[in-house]
Amino acid sequence: MVSHQSLDELEGAPHAELFPGEEPQTIRLSLEAGEEIAPHQHPDRQIVFHQLSGAIDVTLGEETYELAPGDVVRFDGDQYVSPAAQTDAEALLVLAPRS
């Protein structure tokens, strides 16, 4: 089976889900400069956060990572995550069930 989707054609902000109902869950995150998402968890998931454009600070627990286009961070969804856009930004997130 092959599924194809264009990031540019997705609707929904800040989250737009690619391939709804399929695993792993894949999301385009779009944030405007100054916009942030409150700390939250994704229990039982491993997450890959790929910065596509702009600048986002991603706080994981007590640590903050400054991401630029092309940066990738992988983390356990049991910890609290809070992204905050420094500029208009877009990222691709893959949330895979923890094995």
A tleap script that builds the chain and sets N, CA, C and O, in Angstrom:
source leaprc.protein.ff14SB
mol = sequence {
  NMET VAL SER HIE GLN SER LEU ASP GLU LEU
  GLU GLY ALA PRO HIE ALA GLU LEU PHE PRO
  GLY GLU GLU PRO GLN THR ILE ARG LEU SER
  LEU GLU ALA GLY GLU GLU ILE ALA PRO HIE
  GLN HIE PRO ASP ARG GLN ILE VAL PHE HIE
  GLN LEU SER GLY ALA ILE ASP VAL THR LEU
  GLY GLU GLU THR TYR GLU LEU ALA PRO GLY
  ASP VAL VAL ARG PHE ASP GLY ASP GLN TYR
  VAL SER PRO ALA ALA GLN THR ASP ALA GLU
  ALA LEU LEU VAL LEU ALA PRO ARG CSER
}
set mol.1.N position { 0.839 -1.181 0.000 }
set mol.1.CA position { 0.000 0.000 0.000 }
set mol.1.C position { 0.883 1.243 0.000 }
set mol.1.O position { 1.884 1.296 0.714 }
set mol.2.N position { 0.519 2.229 -0.789 }
set mol.2.CA position { 1.236 3.495 -0.859 }
set mol.2.C position { 0.248 4.614 -0.580 }
set mol.2.O position { -0.844 4.645 -1.148 }
set mol.3.N position { 0.635 5.534 0.300 }
set mol.3.CA position { -0.162 6.720 0.569 }
set mol.3.C position { 0.676 7.925 0.193 }
set mol.3.O position { 1.875 7.960 0.468 }
set mol.4.N position { 0.051 8.918 -0.437 }
set mol.4.CA position { 0.776 10.113 -0.870 }
set mol.4.C position { 0.027 11.340 -0.397 }
set mol.4.O position { -1.198 11.403 -0.496 }
set mol.5.N position { 0.760 12.317 0.118 }
set mol.5.CA position { 0.142 13.537 0.633 }
set mol.5.C position { 1.110 14.694 0.425 }
set mol.5.O position { 2.320 14.494 0.527 }
set mol.6.N position { 0.625 15.885 0.139 }
set mol.6.CA position { 1.446 17.089 0.021 }
set mol.6.C position { 1.284 17.922 1.287 }
set mol.6.O position { 0.161 18.229 1.687 }
set mol.7.N position { 2.401 18.291 1.922 }
set mol.7.CA position { 2.338 19.118 3.121 }
set mol.7.C position { 1.664 20.456 2.839 }
set mol.7.O position { 0.947 20.988 3.686 }
set mol.8.N position { 1.898 20.997 1.642 }
set mol.8.CA position { 1.350 22.301 1.288 }
set mol.8.C position { -0.171 22.295 1.151 }
set mol.8.O position { -0.804 23.346 1.258 }
set mol.9.N position { -0.759 21.133 0.918 }
set mol.9.CA position { -2.200 21.050 0.707 }
set mol.9.C position { -2.986 20.730 1.978 }
set mol.9.O position { -4.216 20.700 1.957 }
set mol.10.N position { -2.284 20.492 3.075 }
set mol.10.CA position { -2.954 20.145 4.324 }
set mol.10.C position { -3.656 21.358 4.919 }
set mol.10.O position { -3.166 22.483 4.831 }
set mol.11.N position { -4.807 21.110 5.523 }
set mol.11.CA position { -5.539 22.167 6.220 }
set mol.11.C position { -5.518 21.867 7.703 }
set mol.11.O position { -5.441 20.711 8.119 }
set mol.12.N position { -5.585 22.909 8.483 }
set mol.12.CA position { -5.598 22.749 9.938 }
set mol.12.C position { -4.334 23.326 10.537 }
set mol.12.O position { -3.227 23.030 10.085 }
set mol.13.N position { -4.504 24.157 11.565 }
set mol.13.CA position { -3.362 24.751 12.237 }
set mol.13.C position { -3.649 24.776 13.724 }
set mol.13.O position { -4.809 24.990 14.077 }
set mol.14.N position { -2.729 24.585 14.604 }
set mol.14.CA position { -1.338 24.364 14.252 }
set mol.14.C position { -1.026 22.934 13.804 }
set mol.14.O position { 0.053 22.679 13.270 }
set mol.15.N position { -1.956 22.003 14.013 }
set mol.15.CA position { -1.700 20.603 13.659 }
set mol.15.C position { -2.520 20.198 12.438 }
set mol.15.O position { -3.711 20.498 12.350 }
set mol.16.N position { -1.881 19.523 11.512 }
set mol.16.CA position { -2.582 18.933 10.375 }
set mol.16.C position { -2.068 17.503 10.241 }
set mol.16.O position { -0.870 17.283 10.060 }
set mol.17.N position { -2.969 16.537 10.331 }
set mol.17.CA position { -2.563 15.132 10.312 }
set mol.17.C position { -2.486 14.601 8.888 }
set mol.17.O position { -3.414 14.759 8.095 }
set mol.18.N position { -1.360 13.968 8.584 }
set mol.18.CA position { -1.202 13.265 7.321 }
set mol.18.C position { -1.694 11.842 7.536 }
set mol.18.O position { -1.477 11.284 8.612 }
set mol.19.N position { -2.334 11.250 6.573 }
set mol.19.CA position { -2.752 9.848 6.635 }
set mol.19.C position { -3.553 9.541 7.905 }
set mol.19.O position { -3.151 8.674 8.681 }
set mol.20.N position { -4.680 10.234 8.135 }
set mol.20.CA position { -5.473 10.033 9.356 }
set mol.20.C position { -5.807 8.563 9.597 }
set mol.20.O position { -6.157 7.822 8.678 }
set mol.21.N position { -5.687 8.170 10.857 }
set mol.21.CA position { -6.027 6.814 11.256 }
set mol.21.C position { -4.945 5.789 11.000 }
set mol.21.O position { -5.109 4.625 11.365 }
set mol.22.N position { -3.838 6.188 10.379 }
set mol.22.CA position { -2.759 5.244 10.089 }
set mol.22.C position { -1.619 5.426 11.084 }
set mol.22.O position { -1.443 6.503 11.653 }
set mol.23.N position { -0.858 4.374 11.282 }
set mol.23.CA position { 0.332 4.421 12.140 }
set mol.23.C position { 1.564 4.296 11.265 }
set mol.23.O position { 1.538 3.590 10.257 }
set mol.24.N position { 2.649 4.974 11.636 }
set mol.24.CA position { 2.726 5.910 12.753 }
set mol.24.C position { 1.967 7.189 12.430 }
set mol.24.O position { 1.772 7.538 11.265 }
set mol.25.N position { 1.546 7.874 13.475 }
set mol.25.CA position { 0.828 9.135 13.299 }
set mol.25.C position { 1.824 10.178 12.799 }
set mol.25.O position { 2.906 10.330 13.367 }
set mol.26.N position { 1.461 10.895 11.742 }
set mol.26.CA position { 2.353 11.893 11.139 }
set mol.26.C position { 1.614 13.224 11.084 }
set mol.26.O position { 0.489 13.303 10.591 }
set mol.27.N position { 2.267 14.278 11.601 }
set mol.27.CA position { 1.612 15.575 11.765 }
set mol.27.C position { 2.505 16.690 11.240 }
set mol.27.O position { 3.714 16.696 11.471 }
set mol.28.N position { 1.889 17.637 10.525 }
set mol.28.CA position { 2.589 18.875 10.173 }
set mol.28.C position { 2.219 19.897 11.240 }
set mol.28.O position { 1.041 20.157 11.482 }
set mol.29.N position { 3.230 20.469 11.871 }
set mol.29.CA position { 3.034 21.497 12.886 }
set mol.29.C position { 3.388 22.843 12.261 }
set mol.29.O position { 4.513 23.031 11.797 }
set mol.30.N position { 2.446 23.773 12.243 }
set mol.30.CA position { 2.675 25.123 11.721 }
set mol.30.C position { 2.410 26.117 12.840 }
set mol.30.O position { 1.314 26.154 13.400 }
set mol.31.N position { 3.411 26.919 13.162 }
set mol.31.CA position { 3.283 27.922 14.215 }
set mol.31.C position { 3.700 29.278 13.681 }
set mol.31.O position { 4.650 29.382 12.905 }
set mol.32.N position { 2.989 30.322 14.097 }
set mol.32.CA position { 3.389 31.687 13.764 }
set mol.32.C position { 4.374 32.175 14.817 }
set mol.32.O position { 4.389 31.675 15.942 }
set mol.33.N position { 5.192 33.149 14.451 }
set mol.33.CA position { 6.165 33.716 15.385 }
set mol.33.C position { 5.479 34.090 16.702 }
set mol.33.O position { 4.450 34.766 16.703 }
set mol.34.N position { 6.054 33.647 17.815 }
set mol.34.CA position { 5.499 33.936 19.131 }
set mol.34.C position { 4.467 32.938 19.618 }
set mol.34.O position { 4.106 32.946 20.795 }
set mol.35.N position { 3.990 32.083 18.737 }
set mol.35.CA position { 2.985 31.083 19.130 }
set mol.35.C position { 3.680 29.902 19.809 }
set mol.35.O position { 4.773 29.497 19.413 }
set mol.36.N position { 3.030 29.360 20.833 }
set mol.36.CA position { 3.591 28.192 21.510 }
set mol.36.C position { 2.483 27.235 21.907 }
set mol.36.O position { 1.308 27.598 21.957 }
set mol.37.N position { 2.880 26.021 22.183 }
set mol.37.CA position { 1.948 24.984 22.614 }
set mol.37.C position { 2.308 24.614 24.049 }
set mol.37.O position { 3.472 24.362 24.362 }
set mol.38.N position { 1.305 24.585 24.910 }
set mol.38.CA position { 1.517 24.296 26.327 }
set mol.38.C position { 2.162 22.924 26.506 }
set mol.38.O position { 1.979 22.036 25.673 }
set mol.39.N position { 2.916 22.751 27.590 }
set mol.39.CA position { 3.543 21.456 27.856 }
set mol.39.C position { 2.500 20.332 27.878 }
set mol.39.O position { 1.439 20.456 28.490 }
set mol.40.N position { 2.830 19.247 27.201 }
set mol.40.CA position { 1.932 18.101 27.122 }
set mol.40.C position { 2.753 16.846 26.858 }
set mol.40.O position { 3.950 16.925 26.579 }
set mol.41.N position { 2.112 15.701 26.946 }
set mol.41.CA position { 2.770 14.414 26.738 }
set mol.41.C position { 2.075 13.632 25.627 }
set mol.41.O position { 0.928 13.902 25.271 }
set mol.42.N position { 2.801 12.659 25.095 }
set mol.42.CA position { 2.261 11.687 24.147 }
set mol.42.C position { 2.643 10.304 24.684 }
set mol.42.O position { 3.570 9.676 24.172 }
set mol.43.N position { 1.931 9.828 25.715 }
set mol.43.CA position { 2.299 8.564 26.353 }
set mol.43.C position { 2.381 7.409 25.355 }
set mol.43.O position { 1.627 7.341 24.384 }
set mol.44.N position { 3.314 6.513 25.627 }
set mol.44.CA position { 3.500 5.287 24.840 }
set mol.44.C position { 3.898 5.554 23.397 }
set mol.44.O position { 3.639 4.726 22.524 }
set mol.45.N position { 4.527 6.703 23.131 }
set mol.45.CA position { 4.988 7.048 21.787 }
set mol.45.C position { 6.470 7.401 21.797 }
set mol.45.O position { 6.992 7.915 22.786 }
set mol.46.N position { 7.130 7.122 20.697 }
set mol.46.CA position { 8.451 7.656 20.389 }
set mol.46.C position { 8.203 8.740 19.346 }
set mol.46.O position { 7.416 8.533 18.422 }
set mol.47.N position { 8.853 9.883 19.474 }
set mol.47.CA position { 8.568 11.006 18.593 }
set mol.47.C position { 9.832 11.450 17.867 }
set mol.47.O position { 10.908 11.561 18.456 }
set mol.48.N position { 9.668 11.700 16.570 }
set mol.48.CA position { 10.713 12.320 15.763 }
set mol.48.C position { 10.164 13.667 15.326 }
set mol.48.O position { 9.089 13.743 14.732 }
set mol.49.N position { 10.906 14.735 15.623 }
set mol.49.CA position { 10.512 16.116 15.344 }
set mol.49.C position { 11.518 16.662 14.343 }
set mol.49.O position { 12.677 16.886 14.692 }
set mol.50.N position { 11.089 16.879 13.096 }
set mol.50.CA position { 11.964 17.348 12.014 }
set mol.50.C position { 11.586 18.788 11.673 }
set mol.50.O position { 10.484 19.049 11.189 }
set mol.51.N position { 12.493 19.708 11.924 }
set mol.51.CA position { 12.257 21.124 11.646 }
set mol.51.C position { 12.399 21.376 10.147 }
set mol.51.O position { 13.458 21.131 9.569 }
set mol.52.N position { 11.323 21.868 9.516 }
set mol.52.CA position { 11.326 22.108 8.079 }
set mol.52.C position { 11.687 23.551 7.723 }
set mol.52.O position { 12.469 23.791 6.803 }
set mol.53.N position { 11.112 24.511 8.457 }
set mol.53.CA position { 11.377 25.918 8.166 }
set mol.53.C position { 11.239 26.735 9.442 }
set mol.53.O position { 10.601 26.302 10.401 }
set mol.54.N position { 11.841 27.919 9.446 }
set mol.54.CA position { 11.742 28.801 10.596 }
set mol.54.C position { 12.554 28.306 11.779 }
set mol.54.O position { 13.427 27.450 11.637 }
set mol.55.N position { 12.257 28.854 12.942 }
set mol.55.CA position { 12.979 28.511 14.175 }
set mol.55.C position { 11.982 28.210 15.286 }
set mol.55.O position { 11.088 29.007 15.571 }
set mol.56.N position { 12.150 27.054 15.904 }
set mol.56.CA position { 11.303 26.639 17.025 }
set mol.56.C position { 12.203 26.225 18.179 }
set mol.56.O position { 13.171 25.488 17.991 }
set mol.57.N position { 11.875 26.708 19.379 }
set mol.57.CA position { 12.508 26.208 20.596 }
set mol.57.C position { 11.615 25.092 21.122 }
set mol.57.O position { 10.426 25.303 21.361 }
set mol.58.N position { 12.185 23.912 21.301 }
set mol.58.CA position { 11.434 22.772 21.815 }
set mol.58.C position { 11.923 22.479 23.229 }
set mol.58.O position { 13.080 22.114 23.436 }
set mol.59.N position { 11.031 22.643 24.189 }
set mol.59.CA position { 11.370 22.328 25.573 }
set mol.59.C position { 10.927 20.906 25.861 }
set mol.59.O position { 9.762 20.551 25.686 }
set mol.60.N position { 11.883 20.099 26.305 }
set mol.60.CA position { 11.635 18.705 26.693 }
set mol.60.C position { 11.997 18.589 28.163 }
set mol.60.O position { 13.173 18.589 28.525 }
set mol.61.N position { 10.986 18.491 29.000 }
set mol.61.CA position { 11.239 18.485 30.438 }
set mol.61.C position { 11.831 19.820 30.853 }
set mol.61.O position { 11.175 20.854 30.729 }
set mol.62.N position { 13.066 19.810 31.344 }
set mol.62.CA position { 13.755 21.015 31.818 }
set mol.62.C position { 14.727 21.572 30.781 }
set mol.62.O position { 15.305 22.638 30.997 }
set mol.63.N position { 14.918 20.882 29.673 }
set mol.63.CA position { 15.916 21.241 28.657 }
set mol.63.C position { 15.241 21.856 27.428 }
set mol.63.O position { 14.202 21.370 26.982 }
set mol.64.N position { 15.834 22.931 26.878 }
set mol.64.CA position { 15.298 23.568 25.672 }
set mol.64.C position { 16.299 23.426 24.531 }
set mol.64.O position { 17.496 23.651 24.705 }
set mol.65.N position { 15.784 23.048 23.355 }
set mol.65.CA position { 16.601 22.860 22.164 }
set mol.65.C position { 16.146 23.858 21.113 }
set mol.65.O position { 14.958 23.946 20.805 }
set mol.66.N position { 17.099 24.617 20.558 }
set mol.66.CA position { 16.808 25.581 19.504 }
set mol.66.C position { 16.949 24.872 18.163 }
set mol.66.O position { 18.047 24.466 17.782 }
set mol.67.N position { 15.831 24.722 17.443 }
set mol.67.CA position { 15.849 23.990 16.180 }
set mol.67.C position { 15.789 24.940 14.995 }
set mol.67.O position { 15.045 25.921 14.994 }
set mol.68.N position { 16.594 24.621 13.984 }
set mol.68.CA position { 16.638 25.357 12.727 }
set mol.68.C position { 16.290 24.371 11.618 }
set mol.68.O position { 16.295 23.162 11.852 }
set mol.69.N position { 15.989 24.859 10.418 }
set mol.69.CA position { 15.638 23.952 9.321 }
set mol.69.C position { 16.689 22.849 9.129 }
set mol.69.O position { 17.892 23.104 9.076 }
set mol.70.N position { 16.190 21.631 9.029 }
set mol.70.CA position { 17.047 20.468 8.862 }
set mol.70.C position { 17.371 19.754 10.162 }
set mol.70.O position { 17.825 18.610 10.131 }
set mol.71.N position { 17.151 20.399 11.315 }
set mol.71.CA position { 17.413 19.756 12.603 }
set mol.71.C position { 16.346 18.702 12.887 }
set mol.71.O position { 15.178 18.854 12.528 }
set mol.72.N position { 16.783 17.634 13.538 }
set mol.72.CA position { 15.884 16.545 13.924 }
set mol.72.C position { 16.175 16.182 15.369 }
set mol.72.O position { 17.332 16.028 15.761 }
set mol.73.N position { 15.111 16.045 16.161 }
set mol.73.CA position { 15.254 15.590 17.538 }
set mol.73.C position { 14.302 14.413 17.732 }
set mol.73.O position { 13.173 14.426 17.242 }
set mol.74.N position { 14.772 13.401 18.450 }
set mol.74.CA position { 13.964 12.211 18.741 }
set mol.74.C position { 13.851 12.105 20.254 }
set mol.74.O position { 14.840 12.269 20.968 }
set mol.75.N position { 12.627 11.825 20.750 }
set mol.75.CA position { 12.442 11.760 22.197 }
set mol.75.C position { 11.279 10.852 22.562 }
set mol.75.O position { 10.451 10.494 21.724 }
set mol.76.N position { 11.244 10.494 23.829 }
set mol.76.CA position { 10.194 9.650 24.388 }
set mol.76.C position { 8.984 10.519 24.702 }
set mol.76.O position { 9.113 11.549 25.363 }
set mol.77.N position { 7.814 10.111 24.234 }
set mol.77.CA position { 6.592 10.886 24.427 }
set mol.77.C position { 6.093 10.955 25.854 }
set mol.77.O position { 5.163 11.708 26.140 }
set mol.78.N position { 6.690 10.183 26.768 }
set mol.78.CA position { 6.281 10.254 28.170 }
set mol.78.C position { 6.758 11.545 28.837 }
set mol.78.O position { 6.212 11.953 29.861 }
set mol.79.N position { 7.778 12.188 28.257 }
set mol.79.CA position { 8.227 13.452 28.856 }
set mol.79.C position { 7.406 14.610 28.293 }
set mol.79.O position { 6.846 14.527 27.200 }
set mol.80.N position { 7.353 15.676 29.060 }
set mol.80.CA position { 6.592 16.842 28.625 }
set mol.80.C position { 7.332 17.565 27.507 }
set mol.80.O position { 8.548 17.745 27.566 }
set mol.81.N position { 6.574 17.981 26.477 }
set mol.81.CA position { 7.128 18.721 25.347 }
set mol.81.C position { 6.331 20.009 25.168 }
set mol.81.O position { 5.113 20.032 25.344 }
set mol.82.N position { 7.043 21.083 24.813 }
set mol.82.CA position { 6.397 22.370 24.566 }
set mol.82.C position { 7.177 23.109 23.478 }
set mol.82.O position { 8.249 23.648 23.751 }
set mol.83.N position { 6.652 23.141 22.245 }
set mol.83.CA position { 7.306 23.911 21.191 }
set mol.83.C position { 6.860 25.376 21.225 }
set mol.83.O position { 5.699 25.682 21.494 }
set mol.84.N position { 7.820 26.280 20.943 }
set mol.84.CA position { 7.545 27.721 20.884 }
set mol.84.C position { 8.253 28.291 19.659 }
set mol.84.O position { 9.469 28.157 19.522 }
set mol.85.N position { 7.495 28.924 18.772 }
set mol.85.CA position { 8.060 29.446 17.529 }
set mol.85.C position { 8.748 30.789 17.763 }
set mol.85.O position { 8.163 31.702 18.345 }
set mol.86.N position { 9.979 30.900 17.311 }
set mol.86.CA position { 10.710 32.162 17.354 }
set mol.86.C position { 10.423 32.977 16.091 }
set mol.86.O position { 10.463 34.207 16.108 }
set mol.87.N position { 10.134 32.269 14.995 }
set mol.87.CA position { 9.731 32.869 13.720 }
set mol.87.C position { 8.570 32.026 13.200 }
set mol.87.O position { 8.271 30.983 13.783 }
set mol.88.N position { 7.918 32.440 12.136 }
set mol.88.CA position { 6.948 31.552 11.495 }
set mol.88.C position { 7.695 30.261 11.174 }
set mol.88.O position { 8.800 30.301 10.633 }
set mol.89.N position { 7.099 29.122 11.503 }
set mol.89.CA position { 7.838 27.871 11.394 }
set mol.89.C position { 6.929 26.704 11.066 }
set mol.89.O position { 5.720 26.736 11.297 }
set mol.90.N position { 7.556 25.669 10.516 }
set mol.90.CA position { 6.844 24.441 10.183 }
set mol.90.C position { 7.747 23.253 10.503 }
set mol.90.O position { 8.953 23.284 10.259 }
set mol.91.N position { 7.137 22.210 11.051 }
set mol.91.CA position { 7.878 20.994 11.391 }
set mol.91.C position { 7.024 19.786 11.034 }
set mol.91.O position { 5.800 19.875 10.936 }
set mol.92.N position { 7.690 18.666 10.844 }
set mol.92.CA position { 7.017 17.400 10.594 }
set mol.92.C position { 7.290 16.496 11.790 }
set mol.92.O position { 8.444 16.268 12.152 }
set mol.93.N position { 6.214 15.978 12.407 }
set mol.93.CA position { 6.346 15.107 13.562 }
set mol.93.C position { 5.843 13.723 13.224 }
set mol.93.O position { 4.798 13.567 12.592 }
set mol.94.N position { 6.594 12.712 13.650 }
set mol.94.CA position { 6.182 11.329 13.502 }
set mol.94.C position { 6.078 10.754 14.909 }
set mol.94.O position { 7.051 10.742 15.662 }
set mol.95.N position { 4.874 10.272 15.255 }
set mol.95.CA position { 4.614 9.701 16.577 }
set mol.95.C position { 4.367 8.213 16.396 }
set mol.95.O position { 3.294 7.796 15.961 }
set mol.96.N position { 5.366 7.425 16.732 }
set mol.96.CA position { 5.295 5.987 16.544 }
set mol.96.C position { 4.987 5.298 17.862 }
set mol.96.O position { 5.484 5.715 18.908 }
set mol.97.N position { 4.174 4.248 17.828 }
set mol.97.CA position { 3.925 3.489 19.050 }
set mol.97.C position { 5.250 2.951 19.589 }
set mol.97.O position { 6.085 2.460 18.830 }
set mol.98.N position { 5.431 3.049 20.894 }
set mol.98.CA position { 6.646 2.520 21.509 }
set mol.98.C position { 6.614 1.004 21.419 }
set mol.98.O position { 5.608 0.368 21.733 }
set mol.99.N position { 7.724 0.443 20.989 }
set mol.99.CA position { 7.769 -1.023 20.850 }
set mol.99.C position { 8.177 -1.687 22.132 }
set mol.99.O position { 8.265 -2.913 22.191 }
savepdb mol mol.pdb
quit
